[in-house]
Amino acid sequence: MELARQTVGAVHIVADPALPPHLLHLVDARGNAYFAKQHASRNRYVYEAHAYLTWGHHLRGHAPELVGRQDSTRTLLLTAIRGQSGDLLPPGSAEEEQAHHNAGLVLGALHRATAGPKTGGIGVELAGRLRGWVDRADRADLLSTDERRSLLQVADLLSHVQVESAVCHLDYQPRNWLIGDGFWICDFEHMRRDARIRDFARLKFRRWQAAPHLRGAFFAASGGS
C-alpha cells in the first residue's frame, strides 16, 4: 500500500478471495487498476524486476507494465490486466487453440528479438544442474543403477552441446497466460537467457502430448521459434 500511494496516489483494495496472499488488487482515484506483488524470495524479486526493466519492451501490449518497485519489501506494482487464466479455457475448444496460437506468436517474437549465437556455456550449466538433481535423487534412494547411469550420460552430452540462446520465460504454460480482449503473459520471476528450447518443455509434457493440435497451432504462429 505504501508503494502504491507513493507511486500513483490514493488507492483502495479490491477484495478478491481468489488471489493468493502475496498479491493485492488495487484501484486508484482515476479508476486505474494495479496488482501489488510481494516476493518472499529476494532472488525471485530481483529476477522479475530485471525482466520487466530489461526485456519488458519486447512484450509491450502482451504483458503488464511495471509501475513501481520497493526493494526493501521486495514488492512490484504492476498494471492489472483484465482476463482469465489460460488454464480456465475449455479443453478442446477453439478458444484454447487460439490461445496456443497467440502464445506461439508472442514467445516467438521475444525469442527473435533476444536471440544470441550458439553457445556451450548454457549446456555446461544445464549439465551441472542435472548432475545436482541426480545426486539429490541418489541420496534419497530414488534411482536404480541403470537410471543413474542413463541420466549422467545425458549430463555428459549436455556439457558438450552448443545450444541456441534467447531470453526465456521458463514457466511458459496456460496458467501464466491471461486471455481477454487480447493475450498477455505474466510471472517473470524465472526469466533469463537460457537454451531457447527450454521454453517449450512444460507445454510439451503437460499439454501437447494429449493434444498435438495445440502444438501445431503454437508453432504455426511462432515462425519456427
WOKAFEN-V411446 format. One record per backbone hydrogen bond with DSSP energy under -1.0 kcal/mol. NH is the residue of the N-H (numbers start at 1). CO is the residue of the C=O. Records with the same first field share a line. If there is no record, write none. Layout:
NH: CO / CO
This chain:
5: 1
6: 2
7: 3
8: 4
12: 27
14: 25
19: 16
23: 20
24: 36
26: 34
27: 12
28: 32
31: 28
34: 26
35: 78
36: 24
37: 76
38: 22
39: 74
45: 41
46: 42
47: 43
48: 44
49: 45
50: 46
51: 47
52: 48
53: 49
54: 50
55: 51
58: 55
59: 56
62: 59
67: 77
68: 77
70: 75
75: 70
76: 37
77: 68
78: 35
79: 65
80: 33
84: 179
86: 174 / 177
88: 85
89: 86
93: 90
97: 93
98: 94
99: 95
100: 96
101: 97
102: 98
103: 99
104: 100
105: 101
106: 102
107: 103
108: 104
109: 105
110: 106
111: 107
112: 108
113: 109
114: 110
116: 165
119: 163
124: 120
125: 121
126: 122
127: 123
128: 124
129: 125
130: 126
131: 127
132: 128
133: 129
134: 130
135: 131
136: 132
137: 133
138: 134
139: 135
140: 136
141: 138
142: 137
148: 144
149: 145
150: 146
151: 147
152: 148
153: 149
154: 150
155: 151
156: 152
157: 153
158: 154
159: 155
160: 157
161: 158
163: 119
166: 194
168: 192
173: 171
176: 173
177: 174
178: 184
179: 84
180: 182
184: 178
185: 62
186: 176
191: 188
192: 168
194: 166
196: 164
198: 195
199: 196
200: 197
201: 198
204: 200
205: 201
206: 202
207: 203
208: 203
214: 211
216: 212
217: 213
218: 214
219: 215
220: 216
221: 217
222: 218
224: 219
